[in-house]
């Protein structure tokens, strides 16, 4: 039995052990599996709900911003660049003026705290939080605080953002119908190829080159999926849904996530992505489902792959690993708390 499980894991890992195999698997996933969820109809409205979307200046995040604005949401686009052009585009494409651009660099935890302070000062209440920002650098880079950049952006920044929004009352868990906030993580199926989280050397910077970038991308997404499940458990400890926490993989998206791919692969990747990957507007369907489908507000801990509901990897679902990840990241991030908050806690 153990050998069979090992062989299955080896096959899953092999699907994502390089850019070529990852692209091939993404195309296969898109065209070989039937969708089991219906798209949220255009008549489904979220009038007046405040939607904060990270990485909303391009690609999938921008498409989500357009869709939520069309449905009546007040959209806050949190991104490092694209000011004010991306916001103007979303207003034009959605026909809504309820769109605001917010500056944040998710690779710098100080910038994340500054965003949260701005939201707190404005007394904004966020009803729908879409944690979409992502990247895959060609080689290892350090964040402002010295962490590997994907680990910082995909996981640490999201942990800081959620901790602060909950503590500040910007996101307010509620069991009252229609008032349950939604927290949606844009993850990736590549999390299934990652090995167990290394808690012995947690947060340590690891240097890597083009050959290992996808491995570290998968690891950062495993951190994210594991955290999403643990957050869902902690916000809804007795099974009564006070905050709907979901994660998803949108599948292969024709975006600029691979903008740092090796130069010799770009002439091949560009036409393949244009022909076989989904447009950002099409790929936004599972995000919209998590944000707007009525039943998704009554559940938590759901994982979607494209428009199909699945179970995350066993590693991501491991409750002991989730609790350990919570404690390890809490201790790590205590080093980077704003001075006034650190003084108050001391």
C-alpha positions in Angstrom: 0.0 0.0 0.0 2.8 2.4 0.9 4.6 1.8 -2.3 1.4 2.5 -4.3 0.9 5.8 -2.5 4.5 6.7 -3.1 4.1 5.9 -6.8 1.0 8.0 -7.0 2.8 10.9 -5.3 5.7 10.5 -7.7 3.4 10.8 -10.7 1.7 13.9 -9.3 5.1 15.5 -8.6 6.3 14.7 -12.1 3.4 16.7 -13.5 4.9 19.9 -12.2 8.7 19.3 -12.2 9.4 21.8 -14.9 7.9 24.5 -17.0 7.2 22.2 -19.9 5.4 19.6 -17.9 3.5 22.2 -16.0 2.2 23.8 -19.2 1.3 20.4 -20.6 -0.6 19.5 -17.5 -2.4 22.8 -17.4 -3.6 22.4 -21.0 -4.7 18.8 -20.3 -6.6 19.9 -17.2 -8.4 22.7 -19.1 -9.6 20.5 -22.0 -10.0 17.0 -20.6 -12.2 17.6 -17.5 -15.8 18.5 -17.5 -17.0 21.5 -15.4 -19.4 20.5 -12.6 -20.3 24.0 -11.4 -22.5 26.4 -13.3 -21.1 30.0 -13.8 -22.7 32.6 -11.5 -25.4 34.3 -13.6 -25.0 37.9 -14.4 -28.1 38.8 -12.5 -26.4 37.8 -9.2 -25.6 41.1 -7.5 -23.4 42.2 -4.6 -24.6 45.8 -4.5 -22.8 47.9 -1.9 -20.4 45.1 -0.8 -16.8 46.2 -0.5 -14.4 44.0 -2.4 -10.6 44.2 -1.8 -8.6 42.5 -4.6 -4.8 42.2 -4.5 -2.8 42.1 -7.7 -5.8 43.8 -9.5 -3.8 45.9 -12.0 -3.5 43.1 -14.6 -4.5 39.6 -15.7 -6.8 37.6 -13.5 -7.1 40.2 -10.7 -8.1 42.9 -13.1 -10.8 40.6 -14.7 -12.2 39.8 -11.2 -12.2 43.5 -10.4 -14.3 44.2 -13.6 -16.7 41.4 -12.9 -17.3 42.4 -9.2 -17.7 46.0 -10.2 -20.3 45.1 -12.8 -22.2 43.2 -10.1 -22.5 46.3 -8.0 -19.5 45.9 -5.7 -17.4 48.7 -4.5 -14.0 47.6 -5.7 -10.7 48.4 -4.0 -7.8 47.5 -6.3 -4.7 46.9 -4.1 -1.6 46.7 -6.3 2.0 47.9 -6.6 1.7 49.4 -10.1 -0.9 50.4 -12.7 -2.0 53.6 -11.0 -4.2 55.2 -12.2 -4.5 53.5 -15.6 -5.7 50.1 -14.4 -8.4 51.7 -12.3 -9.6 53.8 -15.3 -9.8 50.6 -17.4 -11.9 48.8 -14.7 -14.3 51.8 -14.5 -14.6 51.9 -18.3 -15.1 48.1 -18.7 -17.5 47.7 -15.8 -19.5 50.9 -16.2 -19.0 51.6 -12.5 -17.4 54.5 -10.8 -17.2 52.6 -7.5 -13.5 51.7 -8.1 -10.5 52.8 -6.1 -6.8 52.2 -6.5 -4.7 51.5 -3.4 -1.0 51.3 -3.4 0.7 48.3 -1.8 3.9 46.3 -2.3 3.2 42.8 -1.0 6.9 42.0 -1.1 7.3 44.6 1.8 5.5 43.8 5.0 5.8 47.5 6.1 3.8 48.4 3.0 1.1 45.8 3.9 0.7 47.3 7.3 0.5 50.7 5.8 -2.4 49.6 3.6 -4.2 48.1 6.6 -3.8 51.4 8.5 -5.2 53.3 5.6 -8.3 51.0 5.5 -8.7 51.4 9.2 -8.5 55.2 9.0 -11.1 55.2 6.3 -13.4 53.0 8.4 -13.8 50.7 5.4 -15.5 47.4 6.0 -14.3 44.7 3.6 -17.0 42.1 2.7 -15.1 40.2 0.0 -11.3 39.8 0.1 -9.7 38.3 -3.0 -6.0 37.4 -2.4 -4.9 37.1 -6.0 -1.4 38.6 -6.3 1.2 36.2 -7.5 4.5 36.0 -9.3 7.1 33.4 -10.3 10.6 35.0 -10.6 13.3 33.4 -12.9 15.6 33.0 -9.9 15.5 33.6 -6.2 15.0 37.1 -5.0 14.7 38.5 -1.5 11.7 40.5 -0.2 12.2 43.7 1.7 12.5 41.8 4.9 14.9 39.2 3.4 12.5 36.3 2.8 12.3 34.4 -0.5 9.9 36.6 -2.6 7.2 34.0 -3.4 7.1 32.9 0.2 6.7 36.5 1.2 4.1 37.5 -1.4 2.0 34.3 -1.6 2.0 33.6 2.1 3.5 36.0 4.6 1.8 39.1 3.1 -1.6 37.4 3.1 -1.1 36.3 6.7 -0.3 39.9 7.8 -3.1 41.4 5.7 -5.8 39.0 7.2 -4.4 39.3 10.8 -4.6 43.1 10.6 -8.0 43.3 8.8 -9.5 41.0 11.5 -7.9 42.8 14.4 -8.9 46.3 13.1 -12.4 45.2 12.4 -12.1 45.9 8.7 -13.2 42.2 8.1 -15.9 41.3 10.7 -16.9 37.7 11.0 -20.7 37.3 11.3 -23.1 34.5 11.3 -26.0 36.7 10.2 -27.3 35.9 6.8 -26.0 38.2 4.1 -23.2 39.6 6.4 -20.8 36.7 6.3 -17.5 38.0 4.8 -15.7 35.9 2.2 -12.0 35.4 2.0 -10.8 33.9 -1.3 -7.3 32.7 -1.9 -6.0 32.2 -5.5 -3.8 29.2 -5.1 -2.6 26.6 -7.6 -2.8 22.9 -8.3 1.0 22.9 -8.2 0.6 22.8 -4.4 0.1 19.0 -4.8 3.7 18.5 -6.0 5.3 20.2 -3.0 6.9 18.3 -0.2 6.0 18.8 3.5 6.6 22.3 4.9 10.0 22.6 6.4 9.3 23.8 9.9 12.9 23.2 11.1 14.2 26.0 8.8 11.0 28.0 8.5 11.3 31.2 6.6 15.0 30.8 5.7 16.0 32.2 2.4 16.9 29.5 -0.2 18.8 30.5 -3.3 17.6 28.8 -6.6 17.9 29.3 -10.3 15.5 28.8 -13.3 15.4 25.0 -12.9 14.0 25.1 -9.4 11.6 28.1 -9.6 8.5 25.9 -10.1 9.4 23.8 -7.0 9.5 26.9 -4.8 6.3 28.2 -6.4 4.6 25.0 -5.5 5.9 25.2 -2.0 4.6 28.7 -1.5 1.2 27.7 -2.7 1.2 24.7 -0.3 1.8 27.2 2.5 -1.1 29.2 1.2 -3.5 26.2 0.9 -2.6 24.9 4.3 -3.1 28.4 5.8 -6.5 28.7 4.1 -7.7 25.5 5.7 -6.4 26.5 9.1 -7.9 30.0 8.9 -11.3 28.4 8.0 -11.1 26.1 11.1 -10.1 29.0 13.4 -12.8 31.4 12.2 -15.5 28.8 12.3 -14.6 26.6 15.3 -18.0 25.2 16.0 -19.1 24.6 12.4 -21.3 27.8 12.3 -20.0 29.8 9.4 -18.9 33.3 10.5 -16.4 33.8 7.6 -16.5 31.9 4.3 -12.8 31.0 3.6 -12.2 29.4 0.2 -9.2 28.6 -2.0 -8.9 27.8 -5.7 -6.8 27.2 -8.8 -8.1 29.1 -11.8 -6.2 26.8 -14.2 -4.1 27.9 -17.1 -4.5 31.7 -17.6 -3.1 33.7 -20.4 -1.6 36.3 -18.2 1.9 37.6 -17.5 2.7 35.3 -14.6 5.4 33.8 -16.8 6.9 37.1 -17.7 10.2 36.1 -16.2 10.4 32.8 -18.1 13.8 32.1 -19.7 14.3 34.1 -22.9 14.7 31.0 -25.0 11.2 29.7 -23.9 9.2 32.9 -24.5 8.9 32.4 -28.3 7.2 29.1 -27.5 5.3 30.0 -24.4 3.7 33.1 -25.8 1.8 31.4 -28.7 1.0 28.3 -26.6 -0.6 30.5 -23.9 -2.5 32.6 -26.4 -3.9 29.5 -28.1 -4.5 27.1 -25.2 -4.8 29.1 -22.0 -8.0 30.7 -20.8 -8.4 34.4 -21.0 -8.4 36.2 -17.7 -12.2 36.9 -18.0 -12.9 33.2 -18.6 -10.5 32.1 -15.8 -12.2 34.4 -13.4 -15.3 32.1 -13.2 -14.2 30.1 -10.1 -13.2 33.3 -8.3 -16.7 34.8 -9.1 -18.3 31.6 -7.9 -16.4 31.8 -4.5 -17.2 35.5 -4.2 -20.8 35.6 -5.4 -22.5 32.2 -5.4 -25.1 32.2 -2.6 -24.2 28.7 -1.3 -20.5 29.6 -1.0 -21.4 32.1 1.7 -22.9 29.3 3.8 -19.8 27.0 3.6 -16.1 27.3 4.3 -12.9 25.5 3.5 -13.9 24.8 -0.1 -11.2 24.3 -2.8 -12.0 24.7 -6.5 -10.0 23.7 -9.4 -11.4 25.5 -12.4 -15.2 25.1 -12.1 -14.9 21.8 -10.1 -14.9 21.3 -6.4 -12.0 19.1 -5.1 -10.1 18.4 -2.0 -6.7 20.0 -1.5 -3.7 17.8 -1.1 -3.4 15.7 2.1 -0.5 17.9 3.2 -2.7 21.0 2.9 -5.6 19.3 4.8 -3.3 18.1 7.7 -4.7 19.8 10.8 -1.4 19.4 12.8 0.6 21.0 10.0 -2.0 23.8 9.8 -1.7 24.5 13.5 2.1 24.4 13.3 2.1 26.7 10.3 -0.1 29.1 12.2 2.3 29.2 15.2 5.5 29.3 13.2 4.3 32.2 11.0 2.9 34.1 14.0 6.3 33.9 15.7 8.1 34.9 12.6 5.8 37.9 11.8 6.0 39.2 15.4 9.5 40.4 14.4 7.9 42.7 11.8 5.0 44.2 13.7 4.7 48.0 13.6 6.5 49.6 16.5 3.4 51.0 18.2 1.7 47.6 18.1 4.9 45.9 19.4 5.1 48.4 22.2 1.5 47.9 23.2 1.8 44.1 23.3 5.0 44.4 25.3 
